[in-house]
Amino acid sequence: MPAVDSAAERARSAIRASILDGTHRPGTMLSENELAAELSMSRTPVRAALTRLQDEGLIAIYPKRGALVRSLSDREIADLADARLVLESAGVQRASTAARRALADRLEPGLVEQRAALIARDLDGFVTSTIAFHRSFVEAGGNLALTEIGDRLTDRQRLLLSAQRDSLFERADQIFDEHRALVERLRADDPDGFAEALRGHLLDMHGPELGPI
């Protein structure tokens, strides 16, 4: 049994990574047989892995048909954007003037790399970079509990960004400009302006429903 559990965990990790990096995009139907062949293992651990991934909300299993990679609902997308607005704005609000300006200096060089990743259609490189970029705003406040809450949203961010890949590539310049505006608000020591710029950025990325900060 432990061997099966170990194989199931390896399968879960591999399938999960393929979903979050956009290899298996939302709306894709996954086949147990095909996954087992790709992973060089039997269907039993693959079936167990898919059950775990369904529990995590990444797929929906349809008996005798396969497992459908989920897309986030409009409500889930709005809730994700709302939570990020609160967490990132709070982190910057709680940071000191020195910390805001130091963070601006640290983030500035990465902006060009983000744009280059989008232009090169390097989705994984951009997603990894932008998640770290936005995490730094939460982390700036020095509240470990808020940072931990923000980290729990990472999988949903990856799933959403992977689903938006074509739009991201088309909007490379706009995303670059919006990220640069966030950095400029930090350097100007303007947390209220940062919150408004962040609100506009999240609206552009994820849609029209955002609550108050």
Salt bridges, closest charged atoms under 4 A:
GLU9 OE2 - ARG12 NH2 3.00
GLU9 OE1 - ARG52 NH1 3.41
GLU32 OE1 - ARG43 NE 3.28
GLU32 OE1 - ARG47 NH2 3.17
GLU56 OE2 - ARG12 NH1 2.73
GLU56 OE1 - ARG16 NE 3.56
GLU76 OE1 - ARG70 NH2 2.95
ASP79 OD1 - ARG75 NH2 2.96
GLU88 OE2 - ARG84 NE 3.14
GLU88 OE1 - HIS134 ND1 2.76
ASP105 OD1 - ARG187 NH2 2.89
GLU108 OE1 - ARG187 NH1 3.17
ASP124 OD1 - ARG158 NH1 3.91
GLU139 OE2 - ARG135 NH1 3.22
GLU148 OE2 - ARG152 NH2 2.91
ASP151 OD1 - ARG135 NE 2.78
ASP155 OD2 - ARG16 NH2 2.29
ASP166 OD2 - ARG25 NH2 3.85
ASP166 OD1 - ARG121 NH2 3.82
ASP173 OD1 - ARG115 NE 2.78
ASP177 OD1 - ARG180 NH2 3.06
GLU178 OE1 - HIS201 ND1 2.51
ASP189 OD1 - ARG100 NH1 2.42
ASP190 OD2 - ARG185 NH1 2.77
GLU209 OE1 - ARG75 NH1 3.17
